């Protein structure tokens, strides 16, 4: 145990941090790369499809969304396969290799369609990596009383990579804090752009993750035992009391992730509306994750003592106004505050939701059960940018954020109504309630 956490969980957390840093680079860099003119949009931008004019923002949203779509829809399959085979480590390693290949290809691509294919390849890689990694963290929990803490630690390191990646990406691409334009670097007598440097960092993140997992992680026996379990995904509660709690949390996670991802597609309009730099936008984007970094561990461990459900409900209560405010504010610092408050909401929801699903995975299989939430999160991250681009074209600047606030309100109602507590609150050991 290191810092009160299983050393294997810390290894997975560090590995996921490196990988997440590389992926978050691309969320900031790809819109800039496509808009820079180095990716040709000739014959695509400005054309009409099903009555919609394909603007640059919509095309950027499609690239960002495709990753999440393939990632999300692939996760139930890979999660189930990792339960059947008991070889979670192999799934993580294969996914990291695929992601690295996709990242390495960007500097050589000039066609929009080629960029789309590379992002799709990365989505497939993530589908292999994410559910198997989350299942390993759950498998390493020796009791329900430490599951929330494990997920809190894991999410903290993952989010450090995801949160600070955009800030570092802005510096790498522009050459300094607050600087504008794409910088050039020189190495070995050859020059290359800030874009190429950013793509190289994404590749490096995947390589570091691969080495850590390959050397330090082994499949626990519980992973092999999962092959004999019921690996179906439940929609209705097995006791006939409405919807299954994990399924409802999946819906809520999807809506929450959608609200997070609304921001990225509108980088140009947001910067113009708030009269701010690329760096300030990167800080605002990262504020959601920074709040998570600060709160994931205390929230996760508190949910081991107090219960999972109160934190999830409170998170959605905070999420509604914080999303709506982003469509109203015109001051950069108020926007930063709204993004930070949104991050507090996400922290209240995410680790307790994963822990609750982990509590119920005893008879289901960790990979299958937890893939419901990881799939939902990835699908929301995919749907958010695309929905944001479309809603911006159909309405006004505030439209995407108003719709996002409505989604958060729906998630609040469903969670309060259908999600049940899995811990026996008041028991000092936080023993789990009977698992279905």
N, C-alpha and C positions, 0 to 999 in steps of 0.2 A: 504494500500500500504506500502511495506517495501522495502527500497533501490530503490524506483521508480518502483517496480514490485508487482503485485497482490500477496498477501500472500498465496493464494491457489497454484499459480504457484511455489512459493518458496517451499511449502510443497511437491509438486510433484517432484521438483528438488532434494530436500534432500532425498526423498524416492528412487528416481531413482539412486542417487549417491551411496546409500548403496547397492542397488541391483547390480549396475554395478561393484562396487568394488568386490563383491563376484564372479561375472561371469568372470571378468578379471583375478582373481586369477587362475581360472581353465585353462585359455588360456596358462599360463606359467607352471602351476603345472601338468596338464594332460600329456604333452609330457615327462616331467621328470619322472612322475609316471609310464607311460607305458615303458619307456626305462630303468627303475630301476630294472626290473626283477620281481617286485611284481605283474605284470600283465603278465600272460603267453601268449606267441606268438607262442608256439609250434604248428606246423602243419599249420601255417598261413604265417609267415614271410619266405621269400625265395621261396614260391610257385609261379607258373605262372598263370596269369589270362589274357585271351585274348591277349597273346603275351607279357604281361608286368610281370616283376618279382616284387612281392609285398615286397618291402623293408620296414624297420622300419619307414622311413620318410613318405612313402605313407600311411601306416596304421595309423600313428599319424594324418596325414592330413585328413583321412576319419573320425576319431573321431571328430576333430575340425569342419569339414565341415557339418557333419550330423546335428549338432545343428542349424546352419544357414539355412540349406535346409528346415527342418521342421518348423522352426520359420518363414521363408520367405513365403513359400507356404501356411501356415496357416493364415497369417496376413490379406489377402483380405477377407477371410471368417469371421474371428473374428471382423475385422473392420466394415464390413457390418452388422453383427449381433448386434454390439454395437450401430450402427446407428438405426437399426430397433427397438431395445428394449429400447434405451435411458439409459441403465444401465451400463455405462462405469466403474464405481467404482467396480461393482461385477466382471467384467472381469479382472481388475487389481488384485484383491484379489485372485481369483482362480488361476491365472497364477503364482503369487508369491508362493502360497502353493505348486503347482506342482514343481516349480523350487527348492524349499527347500527340498522336498522329494528326488529329483534326487541328490542333493549335499550331503545329509546325507547318501546316499547309497554307495558312492565310497569306504570308508574304509573297507567295507565288501565284496568287489568284487575282484576276482583274475583272472577272465576270461576276455579276450579281448572282447568277444561278450557281456558279461554282462556290461562292461564299455560302449560299444556302445549303449546299450539299455538305460542306465542311462542318457547318453548325449542326446539321442533322446527324452526322457521324459522332459528334461530341455528345449529342443527346442519347444516342445508343450506348456510348461508353458510360455515361452517368447512370443509365438504367441498370447496368451491371453492378456499379459500385455502391450506390446509395442504400438500397434495401439490405444488402449483405452487410454493410458497415453498421447500420443501425441495429440489425439483428444481433451482430456480435456484441455490441454494447449491452443489449438487453440480456443476452446469454451470460455475460460475465457478472451480472448482478446476482449475488448469492441469496438475497432476500428482497421482498417488496419494499422493505424499509430503507434500502439504499438505491433503489432504481431511479427515483426522481433526481437524487444527487448525481448519479452517474450521467444521466442525460443532461443535467445542467452543466456539468463540467465539459462533456463532449460538445454540446451546442456552443458553449462559451468560446472554445478554441476554434471551432468551425466558423463562428461568426466574427472572430478577430480577423481571420483571413478574408472573409467575405466583406467585412465592413471597412477594413483599412485598405483593401485592394483597390477600390475606386480612387481613394486619395492618392495612393502611390502611382496608380495608372495615370492620373492627371499630371503628376510631376514627371513621370517617365516620358510621356508623349510631348509635353510642352517644354520640358527642361527646367522647371522650377515652379515654386509656389506663386500663384497669381499670374504666371506668364501665359501668353497667348500664342497660337500658332504651333506647328509641328516642328520639333527640334531635330537636328541631324547629329549622329554620333560617328566617331571614327575608331576603328579597331583594326590593327594589323595593316594599316595603309588603305583600308576600305571604309567607305562611309555607308551608313544605313540610317533609316528614319526612326523616329520615336515609335512609330507603329510597329516596326520590326522588333524593336527592343521590348515592347509590351508583349508581343506574341511569344518572344523567347522566354519571358518571365512565366507565362502561362505553361509553357512546355516544362520549364524547370520545376514548377510546383507539382506537376503530375509525376515527374521523375523522383522527386524527394519523397512523395507519398508512396510511390511504388517500392522504393528501397526500404522505408520504415516498415511497411506491412510485410514485405518478403522476408525480412530478417527477424522481426520481433513478434509477429502474430502467428498463432496456430489456431486451428478450429477446435472449439471445446467439444467434449463428448455430447453435450446437450443438443448441439446442432445436428448430429447424426441421429439422435433419438427422435427428432421432429419428423422424420420420414414416415413414422407410423401414425401421425396425428391427422385429424380432420383439417385439410388445408383449403377448405372453401371459405369464401368471404361472405359473412352474414350481413343481410340487410335489415332483417327484423330480429327483435330480441328473442332468444330461444325460449324464454318463459312466457312469451305472448304479450309482453308489456310494451307495445309500440315498436319503435325502431331500435336497432342495435346501437349501443353507445359508441363503439368504434366507428361505425358507419356515419353517425351524426357528427362525430369529431372530424371525420374526413371531410364532410361537407363544410363544416366551419373552417377547417384548415385551408380548404380551397378558396373560400371567400376571403379569408385573411391574407393569404399569399397574393391573391389578385389585387387587393388594395395596395400592397407593398410595391408591386410591379407596375402600377399605373404611372409612376413617376418617370421611369427611364426613357420611354419613348418620346416624352415631351421636353427633352433637354433644350432644344432650340427655342420653342415658345416660352418655356419657363425662364430661361436666361434673358430673353428679350423683355418679358413682362416684369421681371424683378431687376433688370439692368445689372446683371451679375456676371462674374467670370466663370470659366470652366471649373476652376478650383473650388469656388463657392458651391457650385452645383454638386460637385463630387462630395463635398462635406455634407451637404443636405441629404444626398442619396445615402451616405454612410451613417447618418445620424440614427436611423432605425436600428442598424446593426450595433452601433456603439452602445445604445441603451440596453440592447440584449446582452452584450458582453458584460456589462456591469451587473445585470440582474439575473441571468440564467441560473447561476449556482445557488444564490440565496433563495430564489423562488423554487427551484427544483428540490432543494433540501427541506424547505418549509412545507412543500406539498407532501413530503414523506411523513411529516408530523401532523399537519392540519387536515390534509385531504386534497385530492386533485380538483374536484369540481368547483370549489369556491374561487380558485385562481382563474380557471378557464372562463367562468361567467364574468368575473371582474374585468378580465382582459377584453372581452367583447364590449363591455360597457364603455371602457376607455377608448376603444378603437373607433367607434361611430363618430364622435365629434372631431377626433384628430384627423381623420381622413377628409371629412367635409371641409375642415378649415383650410386644407391645402388648395382647394379650388377658389378660396375667397381672398386669402392673404396676398398682398402686393409688396410686402417688405421682406427682404432676404432673411433677416434674423427671425422674423415671425414664422417664416416657412421652415427655418431650421428648428425652431421650437416645436412646431407641429409634427415634423418628422421624428423628433426625439420622443415626444409623447406617444406617437404611434409605435415606436420601438418598445416603450414600456408595456403597451398593450400586448404586443407580440410576445414579449418575455413572459407575461402572465399566462399566456395561452399555450405556448409551444412545449416546454419541458413537462408540465403537468399532463398535457394531452398524450405525449409519448409514454409517460410513465403509466397513465391509466390504461392505454392500449397494451403496454407491457404486462400490467397486472392480469389482463384478460387473455394473454397469449399462452397461458399455461397449458391449455388443452387444444390450442389451435396451431401453434408453430409461429415463432417470432418473425421469420421473414415474411410470411403471408400476412399476418395481422398488422405488423408495423408498416408494411408496404402500402396499406390503405392511406395512412397519413403522409408518408413520403411521396406517394403518387399524387395525392391531393395537393400537397404543397407545390410539387413540380408543375402540376397542371395549372395551378393558380398563377405561378410565375410565368407560365407560357401564355395563359389567357390574358393576363394583365396588360402587357405591352400591345398586343393586337387589339384588345378592346379599347385601350386608351387612344390608339391612333384612329380607330373607326369612330369612336364617340366624339373625339375632337373635331373630326371632319364633319360629323352630322350636327353637332351642337356648338357650344362655346368652350372656352378654356375650362370652365368649372364643371362641365357635364361629366367627364370621367370620374371626378372626385365625388360628385353628388351620387352617381350610380354606385360607386364604391362604398359610400356611407350607408346606402340602402342595403347592400349585400351584407355589411357588418351587422346591421340591425336584424336581418333575417337570421344570421348565424347566432346572434344573442338569444333570440326567441327559441330556436331549435335546441340550443345547448341547455338553456334553463328548463325546457319542457321535457327533453328526452334523455339527457345524459345522467347516469346514476353514479354515485360515489363507489369506489372500489376498496377503500380503506375503512377500517373500523375506527372512526374518529373517537379520540379519547383514550385509546389504548396506547400506552407509552411505547410499545414495540411497533406500533403502526402495522399490526398484522393485517394481512389482506382479508377481505371478505371472501366468501366462497366464490370460486371462479366458475364461469359457465363453460 
